[in-house]
Every structure is written in structure tokens, then in C-alpha cells.
Amino acid sequence: MSTESSGTSTAGNAGGATPESADDDQLLVLTALLLTPAQFPSVLGDDYPQVCAGLGLAPYEQGYGLVLGQDGTGARWTVVTDDVSLVACAVAAWDCGMEYDLSPGEDSMVEALPGWPIALAVAAPGVPAPHDPEPEEGGPAVLRPPDAAEWGPAQRRLGADEIALQWAAWREQVEGEVTFVDPGARPHTGVQRALAEARGYVADPPPPGRVRSSFAADEARTLRVDGPGWSMVARTDDIAFVLLDEQPGEILPVGRGPELPGLLQALEALAVRPA
């Protein structure tokens, strides 16, 4: 399958060729995602190898770009490319509201997977509505987004994404309203478990992507830490928020106290960062 960009991406205008110029084998690009140890769609898994396994890909250290679009019949396709820099440039341009013609070369294409791994609310103009292609015998399974309608791992990770993106807004909601755990007191058992497993990462580093670090204001870093049944979002100079599979919709704050600063510093030291 060849690619050409068209339509409007969720991050901005992908620009490029018009649908009328596409045949059934060409891809009308709607958006693109990075799939690297430091940046991947969290909704799909707790770490980079887990997400790769779900897509049938080897956990290649340099990562991939995922290009989502429709062919000339309207069918959903995800093109996997190893040209990570090209996809990173496109995503950055779209985030700034700029047009970018994303057309990965044939030699950079790793695989064309039927379906989309995440939900998109946009569609290419001039072609039939998005639909899954007919599965091919012996071919890869059609990709479909995780069910995030009910609370579970996917929804928990999406919630942690939202906190990381809107840290200031969530931080304001707990200011003066929550009594943090006093020294010597025992916190929520689920939070205890999450913190204990996070401490375990320091002694026994987890798979790539379980601990990620990104920019925050005032020379701090935002940490995103995931584990089986839990997610944690923290700033290295502040508190942490924990979300648990067994606590639907609840966001549990963890105060600085005597232990959290050291734990966050240790996690930051082993975290992967965006290039």
C-alpha cells in the first residue's frame, strides 16, 4: 500500500493530495502517532513492548511511526513506518497548526495493518465512510480501539494521560481539600501496592516505557509510571496522583511526605525521555 496525505488530522491539517487522485491502494492520511519507548499511545498498554506486542510488532529500540488513514474505498488502515523522524516532524507541525505532507517512502514501510488501534472522529472527504477492511485469510487481525467506555486498564491510562496534560488544573482541585498521609500512617492499600511496585522498579528496572519522563515547568519533570492495575502521574517537585483499576474513576493523591521525593528522584533517573 502506498501513502499520500489528505484530509484533516486530529492534530491539524495533513495537507497533500486530493481524494480524487487516490486509487484503492493509496492511503489518505488522517493522523499519525509515535510508537517509541518514550512516546506511545498509553491507551494501548502499560509499556512499549506490550503495545508493540498488541500490534504484532517487534519492540524495535528506535521505534516506529503509525500512519492512520483510509484507502480509496474508505477502509481503515494503519501503515507502520520505521521513519520515526518523518512522523515526529509531521506531528510537531500539526500540533502547531501547520500543514505537513506526510508521505512515508515505500522502503520505510514495515507493515500495513487493517483497522485503526485508536478511535478517530475524522474521516477523509470524498471517499466512503470509515469501515474495517475484509480480513484476509492468514493475515493480521483487524485493529480496533480498546473499549474505553467502562472503567478498566484503558480508561485508567487515559485518565492518567489527562492528568499529565492538565497538571495545574488537577493540582488546584486538591489544594487545601485533601489531608495527605501523615508520617507513620498507612495509606490506601491500593496506593501502597502501587508505590511498592514503583519502588521495585528502582531495584529491578521494568520494560521500556513503564517509567517515562517529560518536560514540566520550573525545571521539574512530569513522571508517568504504569504497572499492572495502576498508573501514577507525578511532578518531581510536587505530589503524585495514583489511579487504580479497582477504584473506578477515583484519583488518589499522594503527598510529598518523607519518602515520595526520593522515590520520584530515583524513578526520574531510570525514566526514558522523548528524543
DADAZI-V512515 format. One line per field, one symbol per residue. ss: DSSP state (a for helix, b for strand, c for the rest). burial: 1 if it has 16 or more other ideal C-beta (glycine too) atoms within 10 Angstrom, else 0. A space follows every 10 residues. Layout:
BEGIN
ss->???
burial->???
END
This chain:
BEGIN
ss->cbbbbccbbc cbbcccccaa accccbbbbb bbbbbccccc caaacccaaa aaaacccccc cccbbbbbbb ccccbbbbbb bccaaaaaaa aaaaaccccc cccccaaabb bbbbbccccc cccccccccc bbcccccccc ccbccccccc ccaaaaaaaa aaaaacaaaa aaaacccccc ccccccccaa aaaaaaaaaa aaaccccccc bbbbbccccc bbbbbbbccb bbbbbccccb bbbbcccccc cbbbccccca aaaaaaaaaa cbbcc
burial->0111111111 1111111010 0100011111 1111111111 1111111111 1100101010 0011111111 1101111111 1111011101 1011000001 0111000111 0111111101 0011001001 0010000000 0110010100 1011111111 1011001001 0000000000 1000001101 1011101100 1100010111 1110010001 1111111011 1111110111 1111001000 1111101001 0011011100 11000
END
